[in-house]
Amino acid sequence: MSVEAPSNLIDVSSSSQFQSLLSSDLNRVSVLYFWASWAEPCKAMSAVVREIAAKYPALMVLEVERQQDMADIAETFGIEAVPTFILLRGHTLLSRIDGADAQALTKAVAQHAPSKSAPAALSKTDRQPAPASNTTSSGMDVDGQEVEEEESKEQLFARLQSLMSSAPVMLFMKGTPDVPRCGFSRTAVGILREKGVRFGSFDILADESVRSGLKELNEWPTFPQLVVNSEFVGGLDILKEMVTNGEFEDLMKEVEGKE
């Protein structure tokens, strides 16, 4: 016997329905669940999403299947892989979780969503902006809870520069070299390995601040991003072009000379 889906779990069937639902209550917290029937990780996460919807009846959970007629919604939120979860209050971004990370999703929802017993009005804590995933402690609040302060842009860029300098050749990618989580990252890893290049890597899906910060710092909107000797080189297309015209081999000679 199948269990009826919670009433706050909604399968989005059109862009107009999606916009109407989001705009109906700008104080409501929503979870956007981008998924695809062909993606194996989505099978387990769909069960997690159903449990979350049942636990938080005041939460609106919108399931958006990754298909052609939903492409405009996916593009709006920069969805490049599934599963991806976006937490909103009205139209304001609270949190983003890329990948099948049930623990991170549950934690984010618990932080932002009203509980079953919560009053309709937002509490003082609910009205506060959500801390970023990379935070530094700044003391205690009146309830004795630790308060965290969002990392400044200067601090973030300094951290990015440190990451970019952590190896002579760094690949900022989706997933890891052994388990790439997009075809472009897989291709970049294959090229570097084929050329016998020793390289470090960073999974940008593990840190949204690094993901968004690198786009701004390097003025490059996509991943993977290749960094050599602490300097941004380019994405996959640039890497392929440099391999074709011989510039990549010259660049690797510079790396070897500095090691």
C-alpha positions in Angstrom: 0.0 0.0 0.0 1.5 3.3 -1.1 1.8 6.1 1.4 0.1 9.3 0.4 2.6 12.2 -0.2 2.5 15.1 2.3 0.2 17.9 1.1 3.1 20.4 1.2 5.2 18.3 -1.2 4.3 19.6 -4.7 5.3 18.2 -8.1 5.9 21.3 -10.3 4.4 20.9 -13.7 4.9 24.3 -15.3 6.9 27.5 -14.9 3.8 29.5 -14.3 2.7 27.2 -11.5 6.2 27.5 -10.0 6.2 31.3 -10.0 2.7 31.4 -8.6 3.6 29.1 -5.7 6.7 31.0 -4.8 4.9 34.3 -4.9 1.9 33.2 -2.9 3.6 33.8 0.5 6.9 35.8 0.7 7.4 34.8 4.3 7.2 31.1 3.7 10.3 28.9 3.6 10.5 26.7 0.6 12.8 23.9 -0.6 13.3 23.5 -4.3 14.3 19.9 -5.1 15.8 19.6 -8.6 15.9 15.9 -9.6 15.9 13.6 -12.6 14.5 10.1 -12.9 17.7 8.8 -14.5 19.9 10.1 -11.7 20.6 7.3 -9.2 21.4 9.6 -6.2 17.9 11.2 -6.6 16.2 7.9 -5.6 17.6 8.0 -2.1 17.2 11.8 -1.7 13.5 11.6 -2.8 12.8 9.6 0.3 14.7 12.1 2.4 12.7 14.9 0.9 9.4 13.2 1.6 10.4 12.7 5.3 11.4 16.4 5.5 8.0 17.5 4.0 6.2 15.3 6.6 8.2 16.6 9.5 7.8 20.3 8.6 4.2 20.8 7.4 4.7 24.6 7.3 7.4 24.1 4.8 6.7 24.2 1.0 8.7 21.6 -0.9 8.7 21.9 -4.7 10.0 19.0 -6.8 11.3 20.2 -10.1 12.2 17.5 -12.5 15.2 18.2 -14.8 13.6 18.1 -18.2 13.3 20.3 -21.2 10.1 22.2 -20.3 11.6 23.1 -16.9 14.9 24.3 -18.4 14.1 28.0 -17.7 13.7 27.3 -13.9 16.9 25.3 -13.8 18.7 28.0 -15.6 17.4 30.7 -13.3 19.0 28.9 -10.3 22.1 27.8 -12.1 21.3 24.1 -11.8 24.1 22.1 -13.5 23.7 18.7 -11.8 21.1 16.8 -9.9 20.1 16.5 -7.1 20.4 20.1 -6.1 18.4 21.8 -3.3 17.6 25.5 -3.0 16.2 26.9 0.3 14.3 30.2 0.0 12.2 32.5 2.1 9.9 34.0 -0.4 12.4 34.8 -3.2 15.4 35.2 -0.8 18.1 32.6 -0.9 18.8 30.9 2.4 21.0 28.0 1.5 22.0 25.8 -1.4 23.1 22.1 -1.3 24.6 20.5 -4.4 24.6 16.7 -4.5 23.1 13.9 -2.5 24.1 15.3 0.9 21.2 14.3 3.2 22.9 15.5 6.3 23.6 19.0 4.9 20.0 19.2 3.6 18.5 18.1 7.0 20.7 20.6 8.9 19.8 23.5 6.6 16.1 22.8 6.8 16.2 22.4 10.6 17.9 25.8 10.7 15.5 27.7 8.6 12.1 25.9 8.5 9.5 26.5 11.2 8.7 23.4 13.3 5.2 21.9 13.7 4.7 23.9 16.9 6.1 27.2 15.6 3.6 30.1 15.4 2.7 31.5 12.0 4.7 34.7 12.7 8.4 34.5 12.2 10.5 34.4 15.3 13.5 36.6 15.9 15.8 33.8 14.9 13.9 33.2 11.7 14.3 36.8 10.7 18.0 36.8 11.0 20.0 36.2 7.8 21.3 32.7 7.3 25.1 32.3 8.0 27.2 31.2 5.1 28.7 27.7 5.0 32.1 29.1 5.9 31.8 31.1 9.1 33.7 32.3 12.0 32.5 32.5 15.6 31.6 35.9 17.0 30.2 35.2 20.4 27.0 34.0 22.1 23.4 35.2 21.8 21.0 35.8 24.6 19.9 32.2 24.7 23.5 31.0 25.1 23.7 29.8 21.5 26.9 30.4 19.5 26.4 33.2 16.9 28.4 32.9 13.7 29.4 35.8 11.5 29.5 35.5 7.7 32.9 35.5 6.1 33.7 38.8 4.5 34.5 39.1 0.8 38.1 40.0 1.7 38.4 36.9 3.9 36.9 34.7 1.2 39.2 36.0 -1.5 42.2 35.5 0.7 41.1 31.9 1.3 40.6 31.4 -2.4 44.1 32.6 -3.2 45.4 30.2 -0.6 43.5 27.3 -2.2 44.8 28.4 -5.6 48.3 28.3 -4.3 48.0 24.9 -2.5 49.6 23.1 -5.5 51.5 24.1 -8.6 48.6 22.8 -10.7 45.1 23.0 -9.1 41.9 21.9 -10.7 38.7 23.3 -9.2 36.1 20.7 -10.2 32.8 19.1 -9.4 33.6 16.0 -7.5 37.0 14.4 -7.1 39.5 13.1 -9.7 38.4 9.5 -8.9 34.7 10.4 -8.8 34.0 13.4 -11.1 30.4 14.6 -10.8 30.1 16.2 -14.3 31.3 15.3 -17.7 33.4 18.4 -18.1 35.4 17.7 -14.9 35.8 14.1 -16.0 37.3 15.3 -19.3 39.7 17.8 -17.6 40.9 15.1 -15.2 41.5 12.7 -18.2 43.6 15.3 -20.0 45.8 16.1 -17.0 46.3 12.4 -16.3 47.0 11.6 -19.9 49.7 14.3 -19.9 51.2 12.9 -16.7 50.5 16.1 -14.8 50.6 16.0 -11.0 47.8 18.2 -9.7 45.8 19.1 -6.7 42.0 19.4 -6.8 39.1 20.9 -4.9 35.5 19.8 -5.0 33.5 23.1 -5.4 30.3 21.2 -4.7 31.5 20.9 -1.1 31.7 24.6 -0.5 29.2 27.0 -2.1 31.3 30.1 -1.0 34.3 28.7 -3.0 32.1 27.9 -5.9 30.5 31.3 -6.2 33.7 33.2 -5.1 35.9 31.6 -7.8 33.3 32.6 -10.4 33.8 36.2 -9.3 37.5 36.2 -8.6 38.5 34.6 -11.8 35.7 36.2 -13.8 34.8 32.7 -15.2 31.2 31.4 -14.8 31.7 27.7 -15.2 33.7 24.7 -13.9 36.2 23.1 -14.0 38.7 25.9 -13.6 42.4 25.3 -14.0 44.9 27.2 -11.9 48.7 27.0 -12.6 51.3 28.6 -10.4 48.5 30.4 -8.5 47.2 32.0 -11.7 43.9 31.2 -13.3 44.4 29.6 -16.7 40.9 28.9 -17.9 38.2 26.3 -18.2 38.0 23.0 -20.2 37.8 24.7 -23.6 40.9 26.7 -22.9 42.7 23.6 -21.6 41.8 21.7 -24.8 43.0 24.6 -27.0 46.3 24.9 -25.1 46.9 21.2 -25.5 46.2 21.4 -29.2 48.4 24.4 -29.9 51.3 23.2 -27.7 50.9 26.0 -25.1 50.0 23.5 -22.4 53.4 21.7 -22.6 55.2 25.0 -22.4 53.2 25.9 -19.3 54.0 22.6 -17.7 57.7 23.2 -18.3 57.4 26.4 -16.3 55.8 24.4 -13.5 58.6 21.9 -13.5 61.1 24.7 -13.4 59.6 26.1 -10.2 59.3 22.8 -8.4 
